Amino acid sequence: MSTTGTRAGHAVVIGAGIAGLAAAHRLLERGLRVTVLEASGRVGGKLLPGEIAGVRVDLGAESMLARRPEAVALAREVGLADRLRPPATATASIWTRGALRPMPKGHVMGVPGTANALAGVLSDEGLARIGRDAALPRTEVGDDVAVGEYVAQRLGREVVDRLVEPLLGGVYAGDAYRISMRSAVPQLFQAARTHDSLTAAVRDIQAKAAAGRQTGPVFMGIAGGVGLLPLAVAEAVRARGGEILTGTPVTELRRAGAVDPGASDGSRDGVATGAHEDAGAARPDAAWRVVAGDRVLYADAVVLAVPAHTAAGLLRAEAPAAAAELATVEYASMALITLAYRRADLALPEGSGFLVPPVDGRTIKASTFASQKWGWIAEEDPDVVVLRTSVGRHGETEILQREDADLVDVSRHDLREATGLDAVPLQTRVTRWTDGLPQYPVGHHARVARIREHVAKLPGLAVCGAQYDGVGIPACIASAYAAVDQLGGDSGGVEELTANPVQSLHGGAGE
């Protein structure tokens, strides 16, 4: 990140989701002048605070893994320390085989160390199949393998279909038989490479977790909603002099030397020079030229913190190989249905909610009893109870084409079947997240390494976001910090994330 004289270098961050905002925050700490460009009309990406029946709620992601330091630390840095809240209950259920059953303990992302860990969720035949794992010959995992494929080989499909699938689906809205074990459950992948038996590998993970037991909650929320985090980071960025422009899509990203500042036709690489140029205008020392709406900005460094398809379009001119890799990233779409009820009208089971295995043929894939999971929601209005359901998995299109009222109806139907809840809600809200979750298929880690290798050939450019190192909030922030470090000449963070992806769910075995 070069500077001229005493002028602070200028960094442009493209994308104002939590990754882009975290990158901007870190760049300002490094003394750069920062401009953030966001195509939509708001900051925050998949983190969205909202309200229903007068109660504040999250309409996007609602919690962050606390066993990774990045998200909780950033929340504290931007003034949210007194709002950090652990879940009021860690007890959950799984709706399978016709009943709500307690979520098993003693597993790693649904993979048990013993058959007894899944008693009640699996059939007797399924439990017996787990017991045969120790006698099976070793299954090689190679450079990567699908979680579902490997676990089914070792323990049978019922383990995958009844537990692994809904747990992974809660993170990626994907298919366990396609999701990379190396990227999605890295601790399990590493253990599988050194153990002949999968259950023995899980027991080894559990023993190591017990020996180095972390204290404190696994997950953390924020009173008022996790959606407040990007707003607070944006406020901190502005307070430090950073500029954030929403409703400003970037249409072109080129190396500054790739355009002719003296073009005689009144344009630069096809962009009219009538566009407003930022301070410093056509700086001869700038590394990058960014066109956003009617603005042309010159930057010493650019952080690309946008979804894969958008990044592919912007990189096509300067990094066609990286663009081609990014264009192959698939996404899952989903919808969240938030429902508010009078407390007097319902009695819910205990716990934070339940997951639903796709094999059971239900429409919803999960439900969160938000007022029971987060004490601050119940405190906002003790007479109102808030629930959420989610629908949509990778490859599913029909359900997401339905009207909002239909999604509310199917949610109420499944809630009634699962819990007996038959009350009429006070209010409902449907929030659609089209292409909301990137998919991590087998070979994802290698694709990320190739993308970064191509991008690294372009000085002053780095990438970050959910499509690289993990879809959770801490993973996105870690990705942003590694990108900023890389711009400063330190590739250690990027190398660490590429080698050891951030697990997005369950920081410790059996949680």
C-alpha positions in Angstrom: 0.0 0.0 0.0 2.0 2.9 -1.3 1.8 6.5 -0.3 3.1 9.7 -1.8 4.9 12.2 0.4 3.0 12.6 3.6 -0.4 11.8 2.1 -2.1 8.8 3.6 -2.6 6.0 1.1 -6.2 5.5 -0.2 -7.9 2.2 0.1 -11.2 1.4 -1.6 -13.4 -1.4 -0.1 -16.0 -2.8 -2.5 -18.9 -4.2 -0.4 -20.3 -3.2 2.9 -21.2 -6.5 4.4 -19.6 -7.4 7.7 -16.4 -8.5 5.8 -16.1 -5.2 3.9 -16.8 -3.1 7.0 -14.3 -5.1 9.1 -11.7 -4.6 6.4 -12.4 -0.9 6.4 -12.1 -0.7 10.1 -8.8 -2.4 10.1 -7.5 -0.3 7.2 -8.3 2.9 9.1 -6.3 1.5 12.1 -3.4 1.1 9.7 -3.6 4.8 8.9 -5.1 4.7 5.4 -7.8 6.9 4.0 -10.8 4.6 3.3 -13.8 4.7 0.9 -16.4 1.9 1.1 -18.6 1.4 -1.9 -21.9 -0.6 -1.5 -24.3 -1.3 -4.3 -27.4 -1.7 -2.1 -29.1 0.9 -0.1 -27.8 -0.2 3.3 -24.8 -1.7 5.0 -24.7 -5.1 6.7 -25.2 -7.7 4.0 -26.8 -10.8 5.6 -27.0 -9.1 9.0 -30.3 -7.3 9.2 -32.0 -5.9 12.3 -35.7 -5.5 12.2 -38.9 -5.4 14.2 -42.1 -7.5 14.6 -45.0 -6.7 16.8 -43.0 -3.9 18.4 -40.1 -6.2 19.3 -36.6 -5.9 17.8 -35.4 -9.1 16.1 -32.8 -10.2 13.6 -34.1 -10.8 10.1 -30.8 -12.4 9.0 -28.1 -14.2 10.9 -28.9 -14.1 14.6 -25.7 -15.4 16.4 -22.0 -15.6 16.1 -19.5 -18.3 17.2 -17.9 -17.1 20.4 -15.2 -19.7 20.4 -13.5 -17.7 17.6 -12.3 -14.3 18.9 -12.9 -12.1 15.8 -16.6 -11.3 16.0 -16.9 -10.8 19.8 -13.7 -8.7 19.8 -14.9 -6.5 17.0 -18.3 -6.0 18.8 -16.4 -4.8 21.9 -14.2 -2.5 19.8 -17.2 -0.7 18.3 -19.0 -0.2 21.6 -21.3 -3.2 21.9 -19.6 -4.9 24.9 -22.5 -4.2 27.2 -25.0 -5.7 24.6 -23.2 -9.1 24.2 -25.5 -11.9 25.3 -25.2 -15.7 25.3 -28.2 -17.7 24.5 -30.6 -18.1 27.4 -30.8 -21.9 26.6 -28.5 -24.2 24.7 -31.1 -27.0 24.6 -32.4 -27.9 21.2 -34.4 -30.6 19.5 -34.6 -32.5 16.2 -37.9 -33.1 14.6 -37.6 -36.6 13.1 -39.4 -39.9 12.8 -42.7 -38.2 13.8 -41.6 -36.5 17.1 -39.5 -33.7 18.6 -36.5 -35.5 20.1 -33.7 -34.0 22.2 -30.7 -33.0 20.2 -28.0 -35.7 20.9 -24.8 -34.7 22.6 -21.4 -36.3 22.3 -21.0 -35.8 18.6 -19.0 -33.7 16.1 -21.3 -32.1 13.6 -23.6 -35.1 14.0 -20.9 -37.7 13.8 -20.9 -39.8 17.1 -18.1 -41.3 19.0 -20.4 -44.1 20.1 -23.7 -45.4 18.9 -25.3 -44.5 22.2 -24.8 -40.8 21.5 -27.6 -41.0 18.9 -30.0 -43.3 20.7 -33.6 -42.0 20.2 -32.8 -40.3 16.9 -31.7 -43.3 14.9 -33.5 -46.6 14.5 -32.1 -49.8 16.1 -30.8 -50.8 12.7 -29.1 -47.4 12.3 -27.5 -47.7 15.8 -26.2 -51.2 15.0 -24.6 -49.9 11.7 -22.6 -47.4 13.7 -21.2 -50.2 15.8 -19.7 -51.9 12.7 -17.4 -48.9 12.0 -14.5 -50.3 14.1 -14.3 -53.5 12.1 -14.3 -51.8 8.7 -11.1 -51.3 6.7 -9.7 -47.8 6.6 -11.4 -45.3 4.2 -9.0 -42.9 2.6 -10.1 -39.3 2.5 -7.5 -38.1 0.1 -7.2 -34.4 -0.5 -10.9 -33.8 0.3 -14.1 -35.8 0.5 -17.8 -35.0 0.9 -18.9 -35.1 4.5 -22.0 -37.2 3.8 -20.2 -39.6 1.5 -17.5 -40.4 4.0 -19.7 -40.7 7.0 -22.3 -42.9 5.2 -19.4 -45.2 4.2 -18.3 -45.6 7.8 -21.5 -45.3 9.8 -24.4 -45.7 7.4 -26.7 -43.2 5.7 -29.1 -42.9 8.6 -26.5 -40.9 10.6 -26.1 -38.5 7.7 -29.8 -38.2 6.9 -31.1 -37.8 10.4 -28.4 -35.6 12.0 -25.4 -34.6 9.9 -27.6 -33.3 7.1 -29.8 -31.0 9.3 -26.8 -29.6 11.2 -24.8 -28.8 8.0 -28.0 -27.6 6.4 -28.4 -25.1 9.2 -25.1 -23.5 8.2 -24.9 -23.9 4.4 -28.5 -24.7 3.3 -26.7 -27.3 1.3 -26.4 -31.0 0.6 -24.2 -33.0 3.0 -23.4 -35.4 0.3 -21.7 -32.6 -1.7 -20.3 -30.4 1.1 -16.5 -30.6 1.6 -15.4 -32.1 4.9 -12.0 -30.4 4.6 -13.6 -27.0 4.4 -16.8 -27.4 6.5 -15.7 -29.7 9.3 -11.9 -29.4 9.2 -11.2 -30.9 12.6 -13.1 -34.1 11.5 -11.2 -34.2 8.2 -7.8 -34.0 10.0 -8.8 -36.7 12.5 -10.1 -38.9 9.7 -6.7 -38.7 7.9 -5.0 -40.3 10.9 -7.5 -42.8 12.3 -8.7 -46.1 10.8 -12.1 -45.8 12.6 -14.3 -42.7 12.3 -15.8 -43.2 15.8 -12.3 -43.5 17.2 -11.4 -40.2 15.4 -14.4 -38.5 17.0 -13.5 -39.8 20.5 -10.0 -38.4 20.0 -11.4 -35.0 19.1 -13.6 -35.1 22.1 -10.7 -36.1 24.4 -8.6 -33.2 23.1 -11.5 -30.8 23.5 -12.0 -32.0 27.1 -8.3 -31.6 27.9 -8.2 -28.0 26.6 -11.7 -27.1 27.5 -12.7 -23.6 26.7 -14.9 -21.7 29.1 -17.7 -19.4 28.3 -20.5 -19.7 25.8 -20.1 -21.4 22.4 -22.3 -18.8 20.7 -23.1 -15.1 21.4 -25.8 -12.7 20.4 -26.3 -9.0 20.7 -29.2 -7.4 22.6 -31.2 -5.7 19.9 -29.9 -8.1 17.3 -26.6 -9.2 15.7 -27.8 -6.9 12.9 -26.6 -4.0 15.1 -22.9 -5.1 14.6 -22.4 -3.8 11.0 -24.2 -0.6 11.9 -21.8 0.0 14.8 -18.8 -0.9 12.7 -20.0 1.5 10.0 -20.4 4.2 12.6 -16.9 3.6 13.9 -15.5 3.7 10.3 -17.2 7.1 9.7 -16.0 8.4 13.1 -12.4 7.7 12.0 -12.9 9.6 8.8 -13.9 6.7 6.5 -16.4 7.4 3.8 -19.2 4.9 3.1 -21.3 5.3 0.0 -24.4 3.1 -0.3 -26.5 2.8 -3.5 -23.1 3.0 -5.4 -22.4 -0.1 -7.4 -18.9 -0.5 -8.8 -19.0 -1.0 -12.6 -15.3 -1.2 -13.4 -12.1 -2.2 -11.6 -8.9 -1.6 -13.5 -5.2 -1.2 -12.8 -4.6 2.5 -13.1 -1.9 1.9 -15.7 -4.4 0.0 -17.9 -6.2 3.2 -18.8 -5.0 6.2 -20.8 -5.5 9.4 -18.8 -5.0 11.5 -22.0 -7.5 9.7 -24.2 -8.4 12.1 -27.0 -12.0 10.9 -27.3 -12.9 12.3 -23.8 -13.1 8.8 -22.2 -10.9 6.5 -20.2 -11.3 2.9 -21.2 -14.8 3.6 -22.3 -15.9 5.6 -19.3 -16.8 9.2 -19.9 -14.5 11.7 -18.1 -17.6 13.7 -17.1 -17.8 11.3 -14.2 -16.8 12.9 -10.9 -13.2 12.0 -9.9 -12.2 11.8 -6.2 -9.5 14.0 -4.7 -6.2 13.4 -6.4 -8.0 12.7 -9.7 -5.9 10.8 -12.2 -3.0 10.1 -9.8 0.0 8.7 -11.7 1.1 6.7 -8.6 -2.3 5.1 -8.0 -2.5 1.3 -8.4 -6.2 1.0 -9.1 -8.9 2.9 -10.8 -12.5 2.2 -9.6 -15.6 3.4 -11.4 -18.7 3.5 -9.3 -21.8 5.3 -10.7 -20.7 8.8 -11.7 -17.6 8.6 -9.6 -14.0 7.6 -10.6 -11.8 6.8 -7.6 -8.0 6.2 -7.6 -6.7 3.8 -4.9 -3.4 2.4 -3.6 -5.3 -0.7 -2.5 -8.6 -2.4 -3.1 -10.4 -5.0 -1.0 -13.0 -6.9 -2.9 -15.6 -8.0 -0.3 -18.6 -8.9 -2.6 -20.3 -12.2 -3.5 -18.5 -14.4 -5.9 -20.5 -13.6 -9.0 -20.0 -9.9 -8.5 -16.3 -10.3 -7.8 -16.0 -12.4 -11.0 -17.5 -9.6 -13.1 -15.1 -7.0 -11.6 -12.0 -9.1 -12.0 -12.7 -10.3 -15.5 -10.5 -7.6 -17.1 -7.5 -7.8 -14.8 -7.6 -11.3 -13.4 -9.5 -13.5 -15.8 -8.4 -16.8 -14.2 -9.6 -15.7 -10.8 -12.8 -14.5 -12.3 -13.4 -17.9 -14.0 -12.9 -19.7 -10.6 -15.3 -17.3 -8.8 -17.9 -17.8 -11.5 -18.1 -21.4 -10.6 -19.2 -20.7 -7.0 -22.8 -21.9 -6.4 -25.2 -20.3 -3.9 -28.2 -21.5 -2.0 -31.3 -19.2 -1.5 -33.5 -19.3 1.5 -36.2 -17.4 3.3 -36.8 -16.7 7.0 -40.3 -16.5 8.3 -40.7 -14.5 11.5 -43.9 -14.9 13.5 -45.0 -13.1 16.6 -47.7 -14.5 19.0 -49.5 -13.5 22.2 -47.8 -15.4 25.0 -51.2 -16.2 26.4 -52.1 -18.0 23.1 -49.3 -20.7 23.1 -47.2 -23.0 25.1 -43.9 -24.1 23.4 -41.7 -27.0 24.2 -38.6 -26.0 26.2 -35.4 -25.1 24.4 -34.2 -22.9 21.6 -36.0 -24.6 18.8 -35.5 -27.6 16.5 -33.8 -28.8 13.2 -35.6 -30.8 10.6 -33.9 -33.5 8.5 -34.8 -33.3 4.8 -35.4 -37.0 4.7 -38.5 -36.5 6.8 -40.2 -34.6 3.9 -41.2 -31.5 5.8 -41.1 -28.0 4.2 -39.4 -26.0 6.9 -35.8 -27.0 7.7 -35.6 -25.4 11.2 -37.4 -23.3 13.7 -35.9 -21.0 16.3 -37.9 -20.2 19.5 -36.3 -16.7 19.4 -38.0 -15.5 22.6 -36.7 -18.5 24.5 -33.3 -18.5 22.9 -32.5 -14.8 23.5 -33.5 -13.4 26.8 -33.4 -9.8 25.5 -36.3 -10.6 23.0 -38.5 -11.8 25.9 -37.5 -8.7 27.9 -38.6 -6.3 25.2 -42.2 -7.4 25.6 -43.0 -10.3 27.9 -46.5 -10.6 26.4 -45.1 -11.3 22.9 -43.4 -14.6 21.7 -41.3 -14.6 18.6 -40.5 -17.6 16.5 -38.6 -18.1 13.2 -38.7 -20.8 10.6 -36.5 -21.2 7.6 -37.1 -22.7 4.2 -35.0 -23.4 1.1 -32.0 -25.5 0.5 -29.4 -25.6 -2.4 -31.2 -26.7 -5.5 -34.7 -26.0 -4.2 -36.5 -23.4 -6.3 -40.2 -24.1 -6.1 -40.7 -23.3 -2.4 -39.0 -19.9 -2.8 -41.2 -18.9 -5.7 -44.3 -19.0 -3.5 -46.0 -15.9 -2.2 -45.1 -14.7 1.3 -48.6 -15.7 2.6 -47.9 -19.3 1.4 -44.6 -19.4 3.2 -46.3 -18.3 6.4 -49.0 -21.0 5.9 -46.5 -23.8 5.4 -44.5 -22.6 8.4 -47.6 -22.6 10.6 -48.6 -26.0 9.3 -45.2 -27.5 10.2 -45.1 -25.8 13.5 -48.5 -27.2 14.3 -47.4 -30.7 13.3 -44.2 -30.4 15.4 -45.4 -28.6 18.5 -49.2 -28.4 18.4 -49.0 -24.6 18.0 -52.3 -23.6 16.4 -52.6 -19.9 17.4 -53.1 -17.1 15.0 -49.9 -14.9 14.9 -50.1 -11.2 15.7 -47.8 -10.4 12.8 -45.6 -12.2 10.3 -42.6 -11.2 8.2 -40.9 -13.0 5.4 -37.3 -12.2 4.5 -35.8 -13.7 1.4 -32.1 -14.2 1.0 -31.6 -14.9 -2.7 -28.2 -16.5 -3.3 -27.5 -15.9 0.4 -25.2 -18.8 1.2 -22.1 -19.9 -0.8 -21.7 -23.6 -1.2 -18.5 -25.4 -0.2 -18.3 -28.5 -2.5 -15.4 -31.0 -2.5 -12.3 -29.2 -3.6 -13.4 -25.8 -2.3 -10.1 -25.3 -0.4 -8.2 -25.8 -3.6 -10.4 -23.4 -5.5 -9.9 -20.7 -2.9 -6.1 -21.3 -3.0 -6.2 -20.8 -6.8 -8.2 -17.7 -6.6 -5.9 -16.1 -4.1 -2.8 -17.2 -6.1 -4.2 -15.4 -9.2 -5.2 -12.3 -7.1 -1.8 -12.1 -5.4 -0.2 -11.4 -8.8 -1.9 -8.0 -8.8 -0.3 -5.7 -6.2 -2.7 -3.8 -4.0 -5.6 -6.2 -4.4 -7.1 -8.6 -1.9 -10.4 -10.5 -1.6 -12.5 -11.6 1.4 -15.9 -12.8 2.4 -18.1 -15.8 3.0 -17.2 -17.6 -0.2 -13.6 -18.2 0.9 -12.9 -19.4 4.5 -16.2 -19.9 6.3 -19.8 -18.5 6.2 -20.0 -17.5 9.8 -19.5 -14.0 11.1 -16.1 -14.7 12.7 -15.0 -16.4 9.5 -15.9 -13.4 7.4 -14.1 -11.0 9.8 -11.0 -13.2 9.9 -11.1 -13.3 6.1 -11.2 -9.4 6.1 -8.3 -9.1 8.5 -6.2 -11.5 6.5 -6.9 -9.5 3.3 -5.7 -6.3 5.0 -2.6 -8.0 6.3 -1.9 -9.3 2.8 -2.1 -5.8 1.4 0.5 -4.8 3.9 2.9 -7.6 2.8 1.9 -10.2 5.5 0.4 -13.3 3.9 0.5 -15.3 7.1 -3.2 -14.8 7.8 -4.3 -15.9 4.3 -2.0 -18.9 4.4 -3.4 -19.9 7.8 -7.0 -19.6 6.7 -6.4 -21.5 3.5 -4.7 -24.3 5.4 -7.1 -24.3 8.3 -10.6 -23.0 7.4 -12.8 -21.5 10.1 -15.4 -24.0 11.2 -18.7 -22.1 11.2 -20.7 -24.2 13.7 -19.8 -25.8 17.0 -16.5 -24.7 18.2 -16.0 -27.7 20.5 -16.8 -31.3 20.2 -20.3 -32.3 21.3 -21.6 -28.8 21.9 
